[in-house]
Amino acid sequence: MIFPFIVTPLLTKKNRKLRNFLSFFIGSLFLISIYLTKSRNSLLGTIFSSQLLIFNKTFFITTLFLIFILVFIILVANLSIFPDKIRIIAVNLLPNYLLDQFNDISFNIESYPRLIIIKETIGYILERPLIGWGSATFQLLFYSKNNVWYGHTHNIILELLFNYGILSAGFILFGIISIVIKSFKSINILQNSYNGISKVDLYDRAWFISFSVILFSQLFDIQYYDFRISMIFWILLSGLSCTYKYKKST
């Protein structure tokens, strides 16, 4: 969430070597800390925010290429669907220690508890789609059926649907998504580079990216139940609504 605000000063402060150095130093320490956490959400969020903040074709193509290479390595390390010749060539080109990092990845849904949680949650939602089951009931239902305790559904959309039903969840999600779409259009988030963009627009872009990252992360885990995260969520969302309203009035 804070990474876009760390990088943005580097794009706005020209001919200020000391401040540029400090911003770069803080950003470097931040990236090192993100890596040391081994958090997949944080790593994905950093890649996602970098792509949007410094948007250009070269960076975009490079990111896609790296993702393709990563998927290929995972498949080579775990699946036997490739012809023998391709597998032999790939194994010879890729070092063994790199393949060893990915050869324990399973493609069986039973190996990933969150996929099981999502599957069970969808089943519960279909049983009571209109009004939901009520707040804080997921752990009780899931434990009674699977004899395993999980505190929530690990997906903010499924959590809303499970707790409050389609109608209530629809009103909440419609409001959030409409603000995101309007701010996306007003900020020109996909402009090819930051050159020529005003300082205010750059920070608006960072604001949008920061909210997008926190919203994206809620699809894999619900940190929203942490008071600090929920406060940041609504502060960023309210700020987004101000950006497009301000630009419309001016």
Phi and psi in degrees as GROMACS dihedral restraints (atoms count N, CA, C in turn):
[ dihedral_restraints ]
;  ai    aj    ak    al  type     phi  dphi    fc
    3     4     5     6     1   -90.7    20    10
    4     5     6     7     1   -11.5    20    10
    6     7     8     9     1   -58.2    20    10
    7     8     9    10     1   -44.5    20    10
    9    10    11    12     1   -58.5    20    10
   10    11    12    13     1   -35.6    20    10
   12    13    14    15     1   -75.1    20    10
   13    14    15    16     1   -20.3    20    10
   15    16    17    18     1   -77.8    20    10
   16    17    18    19     1   -38.4    20    10
   18    19    20    21     1   -78.8    20    10
   19    20    21    22     1   -35.1    20    10
   21    22    23    24     1   -54.9    20    10
   22    23    24    25     1   -41.6    20    10
   24    25    26    27     1   -57.7    20    10
   25    26    27    28     1   -30.8    20    10
   27    28    29    30     1   -65.2    20    10
   28    29    30    31     1   -26.8    20    10
   30    31    32    33     1   -89.1    20    10
   31    32    33    34     1   -14.7    20    10
   33    34    35    36     1  -108.7    20    10
   34    35    36    37     1   -26.7    20    10
   36    37    38    39     1   -92.3    20    10
   37    38    39    40     1   103.6    20    10
   39    40    41    42     1  -102.9    20    10
   40    41    42    43     1   141.7    20    10
   42    43    44    45     1    60.4    20    10
   43    44    45    46     1    30.4    20    10
   45    46    47    48     1  -125.3    20    10
   46    47    48    49     1    83.4    20    10
   48    49    50    51     1   -63.8    20    10
   49    50    51    52     1   -42.0    20    10
   51    52    53    54     1   -65.0    20    10
   52    53    54    55     1   -46.8    20    10
   54    55    56    57     1   -67.0    20    10
   55    56    57    58     1   -37.6    20    10
   57    58    59    60     1   -62.5    20    10
   58    59    60    61     1   -41.3    20    10
   60    61    62    63     1   -64.3    20    10
   61    62    63    64     1   -44.3    20    10
   63    64    65    66     1   -63.8    20    10
   64    65    66    67     1   -41.7    20    10
   66    67    68    69     1   -63.7    20    10
   67    68    69    70     1   -41.7    20    10
   69    70    71    72     1   -66.3    20    10
   70    71    72    73     1   -39.7    20    10
   72    73    74    75     1   -64.6    20    10
   73    74    75    76     1   -46.4    20    10
   75    76    77    78     1   -63.9    20    10
   76    77    78    79     1   -42.6    20    10
   78    79    80    81     1   -62.0    20    10
   79    80    81    82     1   -38.8    20    10
   81    82    83    84     1   -65.7    20    10
   82    83    84    85     1   -44.7    20    10
   84    85    86    87     1   -62.4    20    10
   85    86    87    88     1   -37.2    20    10
   87    88    89    90     1   -63.1    20    10
   88    89    90    91     1   -45.8    20    10
   90    91    92    93     1   -64.5    20    10
   91    92    93    94     1   -39.5    20    10
   93    94    95    96     1   -61.7    20    10
   94    95    96    97     1   -43.1    20    10
   96    97    98    99     1   -63.7    20    10
   97    98    99   100     1   -40.8    20    10
   99   100   101   102     1   -59.9    20    10
  100   101   102   103     1   -44.4    20    10
  102   103   104   105     1   -63.7    20    10
  103   104   105   106     1   -40.5    20    10
  105   106   107   108     1   -69.1    20    10
  106   107   108   109     1   -23.1    20    10
  108   109   110   111     1   -70.7    20    10
  109   110   111   112     1   -21.5    20    10
  111   112   113   114     1    60.3    20    10
  112   113   114   115     1    23.6    20    10
  114   115   116   117     1   -83.6    20    10
  115   116   117   118     1   119.2    20    10
  117   118   119   120     1   -67.1    20    10
  118   119   120   121     1   -35.7    20    10
  120   121   122   123     1   -61.4    20    10
  121   122   123   124     1   -42.8    20    10
  123   124   125   126     1   -67.4    20    10
  124   125   126   127     1   -42.3    20    10
  126   127   128   129     1   -64.3    20    10
  127   128   129   130     1   -44.6    20    10
  129   130   131   132     1   -63.6    20    10
  130   131   132   133     1   -40.5    20    10
  132   133   134   135     1   -63.9    20    10
  133   134   135   136     1   -37.1    20    10
  135   136   137   138     1   -66.6    20    10
  136   137   138   139     1   -43.9    20    10
  138   139   140   141     1   -63.7    20    10
  139   140   141   142     1   -44.8    20    10
  141   142   143   144     1   -62.2    20    10
  142   143   144   145     1   -46.5    20    10
  144   145   146   147     1   -69.2    20    10
  145   146   147   148     1   -36.2    20    10
  147   148   149   150     1   -63.3    20    10
  148   149   150   151     1   -41.0    20    10
  150   151   152   153     1   -61.6    20    10
  151   152   153   154     1   -42.1    20    10
  153   154   155   156     1   -78.7    20    10
  154   155   156   157     1   -35.0    20    10
  156   157   158   159     1   -71.0    20    10
  157   158   159   160     1   -42.4    20    10
  159   160   161   162     1  -116.5    20    10
  160   161   162   163     1    69.5    20    10
  162   163   164   165     1   -81.8    20    10
  163   164   165   166     1   120.2    20    10
  165   166   167   168     1  -155.3    20    10
  166   167   168   169     1   162.0    20    10
  168   169   170   171     1   -62.2    20    10
  169   170   171   172     1   -40.8    20    10
  171   172   173   174     1   -62.4    20    10
  172   173   174   175     1   -46.1    20    10
  174   175   176   177     1   -63.8    20    10
  175   176   177   178     1   -40.5    20    10
  177   178   179   180     1   -63.7    20    10
  178   179   180   181     1   -46.6    20    10
  180   181   182   183     1   -65.2    20    10
  181   182   183   184     1   -39.4    20    10
  183   184   185   186     1   -62.6    20    10
  184   185   186   187     1   -42.6    20    10
  186   187   188   189     1   -62.0    20    10
  187   188   189   190     1   -45.1    20    10
  189   190   191   192     1   -62.3    20    10
  190   191   192   193     1   -39.1    20    10
  192   193   194   195     1   -64.4    20    10
  193   194   195   196     1   -43.1    20    10
  195   196   197   198     1   -65.1    20    10
  196   197   198   199     1   -38.7    20    10
  198   199   200   201     1   -63.8    20    10
  199   200   201   202     1   -41.8    20    10
  201   202   203   204     1   -61.3    20    10
  202   203   204   205     1   -44.2    20    10
  204   205   206   207     1   -62.0    20    10
  205   206   207   208     1   -42.4    20    10
  207   208   209   210     1   -63.3    20    10
  208   209   210   211     1   -45.5    20    10
  210   211   212   213     1   -62.8    20    10
  211   212   213   214     1   -39.8    20    10
  213   214   215   216     1   -62.9    20    10
  214   215   216   217     1   -43.1    20    10
  216   217   218   219     1   -62.9    20    10
  217   218   219   220     1   -43.2    20    10
  219   220   221   222     1   -61.0    20    10
  220   221   222   223     1   -44.1    20    10
  222   223   224   225     1   -65.9    20    10
  223   224   225   226     1   -42.5    20    10
  225   226   227   228     1   -63.5    20    10
  226   227   228   229     1   -37.8    20    10
  228   229   230   231     1   -74.2    20    10
  229   230   231   232     1   -20.4    20    10
  231   232   233   234     1  -122.9    20    10
  232   233   234   235     1   -25.5    20    10
  234   235   236   237     1  -113.0    20    10
  235   236   237   238     1   151.0    20    10
  237   238   239   240     1  -108.7    20    10
  238   239   240   241     1    23.8    20    10
  240   241   242   243     1   -78.0    20    10
  241   242   243   244     1   -15.6    20    10
  243   244   245   246     1   -80.0    20    10
  244   245   246   247     1   148.2    20    10
  246   247   248   249     1   -58.9    20    10
  247   248   249   250     1   153.2    20    10
  249   250   251   252     1   -58.1    20    10
  250   251   252   253     1   -39.7    20    10
  252   253   254   255     1   -61.7    20    10
  253   254   255   256     1   -43.1    20    10
  255   256   257   258     1   -66.1    20    10
  256   257   258   259     1   -40.6    20    10
  258   259   260   261     1   -64.9    20    10
  259   260   261   262     1   -40.7    20    10
  261   262   263   264     1   -63.8    20    10
  262   263   264   265     1   -44.7    20    10
  264   265   266   267     1   -62.6    20    10
  265   266   267   268     1   -44.8    20    10
  267   268   269   270     1   -64.0    20    10
  268   269   270   271     1   -44.2    20    10
  270   271   272   273     1   -63.8    20    10
  271   272   273   274     1   -36.2    20    10
  273   274   275   276     1   -71.4    20    10
  274   275   276   277     1   -32.7    20    10
  276   277   278   279     1   -79.3    20    10
  277   278   279   280     1   -36.9    20    10
  279   280   281   282     1   -92.7    20    10
  280   281   282   283     1   133.8    20    10
  282   283   284   285     1   -64.8    20    10
  283   284   285   286     1   148.8    20    10
  285   286   287   288     1   -61.2    20    10
  286   287   288   289     1   -38.3    20    10
  288   289   290   291     1   -64.9    20    10
  289   290   291   292     1   -28.4    20    10
  291   292   293   294     1   -72.6    20    10
  292   293   294   295     1   -42.4    20    10
  294   295   296   297     1   -65.6    20    10
  295   296   297   298     1   -34.4    20    10
  297   298   299   300     1   -64.1    20    10
  298   299   300   301     1   -25.9    20    10
  300   301   302   303     1   -68.5    20    10
  301   302   303   304     1   -20.8    20    10
  303   304   305   306     1  -120.6    20    10
  304   305   306   307     1    -2.6    20    10
  306   307   308   309     1   -78.3    20    10
  307   308   309   310     1    -3.4    20    10
  309   310   311   312     1  -102.3    20    10
  310   311   312   313     1    10.2    20    10
  312   313   314   315     1   -78.1    20    10
  313   314   315   316     1   126.7    20    10
  315   316   317   318     1  -101.8    20    10
  316   317   318   319     1   143.8    20    10
  318   319   320   321     1  -103.7    20    10
  319   320   321   322     1    19.1    20    10
  321   322   323   324     1   -95.1    20    10
  322   323   324   325     1   127.5    20    10
  324   325   326   327     1   -59.0    20    10
  325   326   327   328     1   -27.9    20    10
  327   328   329   330     1   -67.0    20    10
  328   329   330   331     1   -16.3    20    10
  330   331   332   333     1   -84.3    20    10
  331   332   333   334     1    -7.6    20    10
  333   334   335   336     1  -123.6    20    10
  334   335   336   337     1   101.0    20    10
  336   337   338   339     1   -55.7    20    10
  337   338   339   340     1   -35.3    20    10
  339   340   341   342     1   -67.6    20    10
  340   341   342   343     1   -32.9    20    10
  342   343   344   345     1   -68.1    20    10
  343   344   345   346     1   -36.4    20    10
  345   346   347   348     1   -65.2    20    10
  346   347   348   349     1   -42.0    20    10
  348   349   350   351     1   -60.1    20    10
  349   350   351   352     1   -45.1    20    10
  351   352   353   354     1   -62.5    20    10
  352   353   354   355     1   -43.4    20    10
  354   355   356   357     1   -60.7    20    10
  355   356   357   358     1   -45.8    20    10
  357   358   359   360     1   -65.9    20    10
  358   359   360   361     1   -39.6    20    10
  360   361   362   363     1   -62.5    20    10
  361   362   363   364     1   -43.5    20    10
  363   364   365   366     1   -60.3    20    10
  364   365   366   367     1   -39.6    20    10
  366   367   368   369     1   -62.4    20    10
  367   368   369   370     1   -42.3    20    10
  369   370   371   372     1   -64.6    20    10
  370   371   372   373     1   -40.4    20    10
  372   373   374   375     1   -62.3    20    10
  373   374   375   376     1   -40.9    20    10
  375   376   377   378     1   -66.1    20    10
  376   377   378   379     1   -25.0    20    10
  378   379   380   381     1   -73.3    20    10
  379   380   381   382     1   -36.9    20    10
  381   382   383   384     1  -136.4    20    10
  382   383   384   385     1    72.9    20    10
  384   385   386   387     1   -74.2    20    10
  385   386   387   388     1   -26.5    20    10
  387   388   389   390     1   -85.3    20    10
  388   389   390   391     1   -48.1    20    10
  390   391   392   393     1  -110.9    20    10
  391   392   393   394     1    -8.3    20    10
  393   394   395   396     1    72.1    20    10
  394   395   396   397     1  -172.5    20    10
  396   397   398   399     1  -102.2    20    10
  397   398   399   400     1   -12.4    20    10
  399   400   401   402     1   100.7    20    10
  400   401   402   403     1   155.9    20    10
  402   403   404   405     1   -66.2    20    10
  403   404   405   406     1   143.3    20    10
  405   406   407   408     1    62.8    20    10
  406   407   408   409     1    28.7    20    10
  408   409   410   411     1  -105.5    20    10
  409   410   411   412     1   -11.5    20    10
  411   412   413   414     1   -61.7    20    10
  412   413   414   415     1   -47.4    20    10
  414   415   416   417     1   -61.2    20    10
  415   416   417   418     1   -33.7    20    10
  417   418   419   420     1   -70.0    20    10
  418   419   420   421     1   -45.2    20    10
  420   421   422   423     1   -66.0    20    10
  421   422   423   424     1   -44.9    20    10
  423   424   425   426     1   -65.8    20    10
  424   425   426   427     1   -39.8    20    10
  426   427   428   429     1   -68.0    20    10
  427   428   429   430     1   -39.7    20    10
  429   430   431   432     1   -64.4    20    10
  430   431   432   433     1   -27.7    20    10
  432   433   434   435     1   -94.2    20    10
  433   434   435   436     1   -37.7    20    10
  435   436   437   438     1  -112.8    20    10
  436   437   438   439     1    -7.0    20    10
  438   439   440   441     1    59.7    20    10
  439   440   441   442     1    30.2    20    10
  441   442   443   444     1  -133.4    20    10
  442   443   444   445     1   138.6    20    10
  444   445   446   447     1   -99.3    20    10
  445   446   447   448     1   125.0    20    10
  447   448   449   450     1  -132.5    20    10
  448   449   450   451     1   138.3    20    10
  450   451   452   453     1   -77.9    20    10
  451   452   453   454     1   -24.1    20    10
  453   454   455   456     1  -158.7    20    10
  454   455   456   457     1  -177.2    20    10
  456   457   458   459     1   -85.1    20    10
  457   458   459   460     1    -7.8    20    10
  459   460   461   462     1    64.5    20    10
  460   461   462   463     1    21.2    20    10
  462   463   464   465     1  -153.7    20    10
  463   464   465   466     1   120.7    20    10
  465   466   467   468     1   -63.8    20    10
  466   467   468   469     1   -34.9    20    10
  468   469   470   471     1   -69.1    20    10
  469   470   471   472     1   -47.0    20    10
  471   472   473   474     1   -63.9    20    10
  472   473   474   475     1   -33.9    20    10
  474   475   476   477     1   -62.9    20    10
  475   476   477   478     1   -44.0    20    10
  477   478   479   480     1   -65.2    20    10
  478   479   480   481     1   -44.4    20    10
  480   481   482   483     1   -64.3    20    10
  481   482   483   484     1   -41.7    20    10
  483   484   485   486     1   -66.7    20    10
  484   485   486   487     1   -45.6    20    10
  486   487   488   489     1   -74.6    20    10
  487   488   489   490     1   -42.3    20    10
  489   490   491   492     1  -122.6    20    10
  490   491   492   493     1    -6.0    20    10
  492   493   494   495     1    88.4    20    10
  493   494   495   496     1   174.3    20    10
  495   496   497   498     1   -65.4    20    10
  496   497   498   499     1   -41.9    20    10
  498   499   500   501     1   -64.5    20    10
  499   500   501   502     1   -52.8    20    10
  501   502   503   504     1   -64.7    20    10
  502   503   504   505     1   -45.3    20    10
  504   505   506   507     1   -62.5    20    10
  505   506   507   508     1   -37.5    20    10
  507   508   509   510     1   -62.7    20    10
  508   509   510   511     1   -43.4    20    10
  510   511   512   513     1   -62.1    20    10
  511   512   513   514     1   -44.8    20    10
  513   514   515   516     1   -65.4    20    10
  514   515   516   517     1   -48.7    20    10
  516   517   518   519     1   -66.7    20    10
  517   518   519   520     1   -36.7    20    10
  519   520   521   522     1   -61.6    20    10
  520   521   522   523     1   -42.7    20    10
  522   523   524   525     1   -63.0    20    10
  523   524   525   526     1   -44.5    20    10
  525   526   527   528     1   -66.8    20    10
  526   527   528   529     1   -47.8    20    10
  528   529   530   531     1   -65.0    20    10
  529   530   531   532     1   -38.2    20    10
  531   532   533   534     1   -64.0    20    10
  532   533   534   535     1   -39.3    20    10
  534   535   536   537     1   -65.0    20    10
  535   536   537   538     1   -42.2    20    10
  537   538   539   540     1   -62.7    20    10
  538   539   540   541     1   -44.6    20    10
  540   541   542   543     1   -65.1    20    10
  541   542   543   544     1   -45.3    20    10
  543   544   545   546     1   -64.4    20    10
  544   545   546   547     1   -42.3    20    10
  546   547   548   549     1   -67.9    20    10
  547   548   549   550     1   -36.3    20    10
  549   550   551   552     1   -57.8    20    10
  550   551   552   553     1   -43.5    20    10
  552   553   554   555     1   -69.3    20    10
  553   554   555   556     1   -36.1    20    10
  555   556   557   558     1   -79.2    20    10
  556   557   558   559     1   -26.5    20    10
  558   559   560   561     1   -89.2    20    10
  559   560   561   562     1   -12.7    20    10
  561   562   563   564     1    57.3    20    10
  562   563   564   565     1    54.1    20    10
  564   565   566   567     1   -65.3    20    10
  565   566   567   568     1   -25.3    20    10
  567   568   569   570     1  -101.3    20    10
  568   569   570   571     1    22.4    20    10
  570   571   572   573     1   -62.4    20    10
  571   572   573   574     1   143.0    20    10
  573   574   575   576     1   -61.8    20    10
  574   575   576   577     1   -27.9    20    10
  576   577   578   579     1  -154.9    20    10
  577   578   579   580     1   173.8    20    10
  579   580   581   582     1   -86.5    20    10
  580   581   582   583     1    -6.8    20    10
  582   583   584   585     1   -65.5    20    10
  583   584   585   586     1   131.3    20    10
  585   586   587   588     1    88.0    20    10
  586   587   588   589     1    -6.2    20    10
  588   589   590   591     1   -89.5    20    10
  589   590   591   592     1   138.1    20    10
  591   592   593   594     1   -68.6    20    10
  592   593   594   595     1   162.7    20    10
  594   595   596   597     1   -61.7    20    10
  595   596   597   598     1   -40.5    20    10
  597   598   599   600     1   -62.4    20    10
  598   599   600   601     1   -43.4    20    10
  600   601   602   603     1   -64.5    20    10
  601   602   603   604     1   -34.6    20    10
  603   604   605   606     1   -64.5    20    10
  604   605   606   607     1   -42.5    20    10
  606   607   608   609     1   -71.5    20    10
  607   608   609   610     1   -30.9    20    10
  609   610   611   612     1   -63.5    20    10
  610   611   612   613     1   -40.3    20    10
  612   613   614   615     1   -63.6    20    10
  613   614   615   616     1   -44.1    20    10
  615   616   617   618     1   -61.4    20    10
  616   617   618   619     1   -38.9    20    10
  618   619   620   621     1   -62.4    20    10
  619   620   621   622     1   -44.8    20    10
  621   622   623   624     1   -63.0    20    10
  622   623   624   625     1   -44.3    20    10
  624   625   626   627     1   -65.1    20    10
  625   626   627   628     1   -40.5    20    10
  627   628   629   630     1   -60.4    20    10
  628   629   630   631     1   -44.3    20    10
  630   631   632   633     1   -67.0    20    10
  631   632   633   634     1   -38.7    20    10
  633   634   635   636     1   -60.9    20    10
  634   635   636   637     1   -38.4    20    10
  636   637   638   639     1   -66.4    20    10
  637   638   639   640     1   -45.3    20    10
  639   640   641   642     1   -67.2    20    10
  640   641   642   643     1   -35.8    20    10
  642   643   644   645     1   -68.6    20    10
  643   644   645   646     1   -41.4    20    10
  645   646   647   648     1   -62.5    20    10
  646   647   648   649     1   -40.2    20    10
  648   649   650   651     1   -67.1    20    10
  649   650   651   652     1   -26.2    20    10
  651   652   653   654     1   -71.9    20    10
  652   653   654   655     1    -9.4    20    10
  654   655   656   657     1   -79.3    20    10
  655   656   657   658     1   -13.9    20    10
  657   658   659   660     1  -118.4    20    10
  658   659   660   661     1   -18.9    20    10
  660   661   662   663     1  -159.8    20    10
  661   662   663   664     1   158.7    20    10
  663   664   665   666     1  -113.9    20    10
  664   665   666   667     1    82.6    20    10
  666   667   668   669     1   -75.3    20    10
  667   668   669   670     1    -6.9    20    10
  669   670   671   672     1   -56.2    20    10
  670   671   672   673     1   -28.9    20    10
  672   673   674   675     1   -70.2    20    10
  673   674   675   676     1   -11.8    20    10
  675   676   677   678     1   -78.9    20    10
  676   677   678   679     1   123.9    20    10
  678   679   680   681     1   -54.9    20    10
  679   680   681   682     1   -39.3    20    10
  681   682   683   684     1   -62.9    20    10
  682   683   684   685     1   -42.1    20    10
  684   685   686   687     1   -68.6    20    10
  685   686   687   688     1   -41.8    20    10
  687   688   689   690     1   -65.2    20    10
  688   689   690   691     1   -37.5    20    10
  690   691   692   693     1   -64.9    20    10
  691   692   693   694     1   -43.7    20    10
  693   694   695   696     1   -62.9    20    10
  694   695   696   697     1   -39.2    20    10
  696   697   698   699     1   -56.4    20    10
  697   698   699   700     1   -50.1    20    10
  699   700   701   702     1   -76.0    20    10
  700   701   702   703     1   -30.8    20    10
  702   703   704   705     1   -64.3    20    10
  703   704   705   706     1   -46.1    20    10
  705   706   707   708     1   -65.6    20    10
  706   707   708   709     1   -39.8    20    10
  708   709   710   711     1   -65.9    20    10
  709   710   711   712     1   -42.8    20    10
  711   712   713   714     1   -64.5    20    10
  712   713   714   715     1   -36.6    20    10
  714   715   716   717     1   -64.0    20    10
  715   716   717   718     1   -38.1    20    10
  717   718   719   720     1   -62.0    20    10
  718   719   720   721     1   -41.4    20    10
  720   721   722   723     1   -63.8    20    10
  721   722   723   724     1   -31.8    20    10
  723   724   725   726     1   -71.2    20    10
  724   725   726   727     1   -33.3    20    10
  726   727   728   729     1   -63.7    20    10
  727   728   729   730     1   -48.8    20    10
  729   730   731   732     1   -77.3    20    10
  730   731   732   733     1   -28.5    20    10
  732   733   734   735     1   -67.7    20    10
  733   734   735   736     1   -40.3    20    10
  735   736   737   738     1   -65.0    20    10
  736   737   738   739     1   -44.2    20    10
  738   739   740   741     1   -68.5    20    10
  739   740   741   742     1   -32.5    20    10
  741   742   743   744     1   -67.7    20    10
  742   743   744   745     1   -39.1    20    10
  744   745   746   747     1   -72.8    20    10
  745   746   747   748     1   -26.3    20    10
